[in-house]
Amino acid sequence: MPGSGVIIAVESLSKTYASGVRSLESVSLEIRRGEILALLGPNGAGKTTLINIVCGIVKPTSGSVRVDGHDVVRDYRAARKLIGLVPQELSTDAFESVWSTVRFSRGLFGKPDDSAHLERVLRDLSLWEKKDAKIMTLSGGMKRRVLIAKALAHEPRILFLDEPTAGVDVNLRRDMWAMVRKLRESGVTIILTTHYIEEAQEMADRIGIINKAKLLFLEDKTQLMRKLGKKELAMQLQKPLAAVPEALANRKLTLGDGGNSLIYTYDSNVADTGIAGLLDEVERAGIVFTDLRSRESSLEDIFIDLVKERS
């Protein structure tokens, strides 16, 4: 409902194309007002289809989407006015100037001229000096900034970023994330898809994982890391091993670094990690280690494990 904590409600959403390809299967989720939600998944998982349905570009086969209470099919105009979309493709009006194309995008949504707002957007994106340049003369990174400026021209309350930093340099990526944080602080809800899992880990409040048309997981980032994250203890060995000794078979150890390290994976949330007992057993087995290192699972590890487990 409008004004509540949920700004986008997706219910039992499915999409099957005429070719028979099923792109989404019974996906349900709620997106909270003012959050940053990251959607992760392999190419072809259904992420872009989900975004395109919410934005009214693609019609669902079944299910429903409501944006601040507006049904995206029955009340398309009211829903779409609330949304800014930055697509993957660098499709821009090549012969137009930056200022003209951004101003035109604002007008498309029936918004009155507001040069001060457009100037703020262009300055935030380091585009102000390029406002009179034709888009065809800009670099790929600058064109991507123009796409973001177009999406923000009509002051949307929701912003979709579909692979926004694909193929852009490190400086631009840093600028974009600074802008995303600033937008979130102003109350804009942000949904992004990304292949850069470290970005999702750094930026997002919640993480959704999509694979083979299904939403596998949707969780607060901190809870996801706590519930599914594991720690690894790596013992650097004095002499390499060809195999894990029989005496340690019940410990589920693996060899790493070409047999030069012995790796123990454990749940860091339990009281007894079993490390003390393991080290005693290693010593009794006559294995000498020269160094101990621990490492926590990253979001990338969790993502890979989840996709592998449920595929």
N, C-alpha and C positions, 0 to 999 in steps of 0.2 A: 504493500500500500504506500502511496505517496507520503513522505514525511517519516516513514518508519526506518528502521536500521537497514532494511534490504532495499537496494536500488534496482537490481536486476534479478528476476526470478525465472529460472529455466526449469520446465517441468516435462519429463518424459519425452525429450526431444530426439527425433530420429530423422535422418535424411538418406533416402535412396535415390540415386540419379537414374535417368532413363536407361543408361547403359547397364544398370543392375548393380553398380558399385554402391555399397553401403558405407556412407561416410560418418554417420553418427548413429548410435544405437542406445535409445532410452537414457539419454543424459539428463540428469537433474542436478541443479546447483543453485545456490543463492549467493549473490555478490553483495557485500556490505558497502554501505555508503562511506566514501572516503578512504577505502583501503587500496592497497596495491596487491593485485592478484596476478601471479605468474602461472601461465599454462605451459607445461613442458610436454614434449612428446616427439617421436621420430617424424620425419617427413611423411605426409599422407595419413597421419594419425587421426585427423579430424579437427585440428585446432582452428584452421582458417575457415572451415565450413561453419563451425560454431560462431565465430566472429561475424561472418557474412550473414548468418541468419538473424543474429541479434541486431545487426545494422540494417536489416531489411533488404539486403542485396540478393539473398537466396531464400526461397520459401521452404519451410520444413515439410516433410512428408507427414509427420504427426507430431503431437506435442505442442507446447505453447511457450512463448517468451513474453514477459511483461517488463517494461522499462519504466520505473517510477510509477507503476500502476497502469501504464498504457500498453495494450496488446500490439506487438510489432507488426501484425498483419492487418488487424481491423482498424488500428489507430496509428498508422505508419508515420504520418507527419509529426504528430506530437511526440512520438517516441524518438524519431530520428533527430529532431531539433536538440535533444539533450546529449547527442553523441557526436564525438569527433573521432574520425578513423584515419590512422596512418597505415596505408597498405604496404605490403612487401615490395610491390613493383614501383619502379621510379617513373610513373606515368604522370607527366606534367605538360602544361601548355608551352611547348618549346619556344615559340616566337613571342610569348607575352613577357612583360617585365615581372619581376618578383612582386612589386607593389600591386600591379593590376590583377594578377592571378589570386593574390590573397584577399584583395578587396572584393573581387568577384565571388569568391567562396563565401564570404560573409553575406553578400547579397542573396545568394542562393537560398539561404535559410530565412529570408525575409527580415533580416536585421538592418536597422538604419545605419548609415555611415557613422563610423567612429574611428577617425584617424588616430586619435590618442591611443586607443586599444591596440590597433594594428601596429603602431610604432613600438609599443611596449613588447608585443609578441616578437617582432623582428629584432629588436635590441636584445631580448632574452636569448634569442637563437643566433646571435652574432651575424645577423643578416642585414642590419640597417645600412651598412655601407654598400650593400649590393642591391638596394631596393629598386634602382632604375635599370639594373642589368637584365638582359634577356636570359631566360632560364637555360636556353641551349648553350650559353657560354659558361655555365657554372660547372664545378666539379661534381662528382657523384655524391660526395659528402654534403656539399651545399644544397644539391637538389633534394636530398633527404631532409635537410632542415626546412626547405620550402614546403615539403609535404606536411611536416609537423605544424608549420605556421598556418597552412590552409586548414588543417584540422582544428586549430585553436581559434580561427578567425571569428567564429560565431559564438564564442564563450560557452563551450559545452560543459556539462557537469560530469560527463563520462568520457574517458579517452581510451580508445583501443590502439595499441601499438603492436603491429604484427611484424615481428622480427625487425625492430627499429634500428638495431646497430649492426645488421648484417653487412659486411663489406665496408665498414667505415673505420677511420683511423682511431687510435687510442684517445687523442685529444677530443675529438668529436664525441666519442662515446662518453667520456667523462662529463663534457658539457651537457649532453642529453640527460644523464642521470641526475645532474644537479638541477636541471629544469624539472624533471619528473618529481623530485623531492619537493621543490617549490610549489608545483601544482597540487600535490597531495596536501601540503600545508594549507592551501587555499580552499580545500574541500573537494577537489576533483577526484573522482574514483578512476583508478587506472588499471586496465587489464592488458597484460603484455604476454606475447609469446616470444620465446628466445631460445637460441641454441647455446647461448653462453650461460651455462648453468651457474657459474660463479656470480653472474649478475642477479639471477633469481635469488640466490642465497643471500646476497648482500641487500637487495632492494625490497623483496616482497614481504608482505605480512602473512600471506597464505600461498600455498603451492598446490596446484592441481596437476595431476599427471594423466595424460590421455594417450591411449595406445589402441590401435585397431578399432577405432570408432567408439570406444568405451572410456568413460571416466573411471580410472582405476582408483584414484585417491584424491581427496581434497582435505587439507589439514593446515592448521596454523603452523608456520615454519618451525617455530621453536619446539612445538609438540612433536612434529614429524621427526626432527633431528633427535629428540629425546627418545621417542618410541622406537625408531628404526635405526638410529645411529649405533654404530658399534665402534669398539676400539681395537686396535691391533698392537700387539707387543712383538717387536722384531728383535731376535737375539742374533747378534753378529758372531759367527762361529770362528774359532781359531783354525779349524780344518773343515773343508767342505764335506757335505754328506751327499751320498748318491740317493738315499731314500730316508724317510722318517723311520727311526729305529722301532722295532716291534714293541719294545717296552713302553713306548709312548703312543702306541696306535690309538688308544681310547681317548686321547686328548684332542683329536681332530686338528693336528698341526699340519702346516704346509711348508714346503721349502720355497725360498725366494732367492733372488740374486744368484742364480746358477748353482744353488746348493750351499751358498755361503751364509745364508741366514735361515733361521727357524722362526716361523710366524704363528702366533697364537691370537685368535680372534675371540673377543669376549664382550659381554654386555656390561657397560660401565655403570648402569643404573642399579645393579644388584649389589647387595652387601658383600657377598663372597664372590670375588671374581675368579678365584681358583689360582691366582698367580703364584702365591707363596708355595702351594703344594706342587705346582708345575715346576718351579725352579729347583725344588728338592729332587723331583723325579729326573729332571735333566742332568743334575749333578750325579745322581746314582747311576744313570745310564752312561756315565763317562764322557759326557759332552762338555767341552769347555767353550764358553762364549766370552768375547772380549768387550762387548758393548750391548746395552739395552736401549731400545727406542720405542716410544709409543706414538700412535697416530690415530686421530679420530676420523670416523667416516665423514666424507664430504657429502653434500647434496647429490653430487654426480654419482658417487658410489650407491647411494640409496636409490636413485633413479634407475641406474643400470640393473640393480638387483630386482626392483619391482617389475620392470618391463620384462626381464628374463623370466621371472617367477610366474607371471600371468600371461605370457604369450603362448 
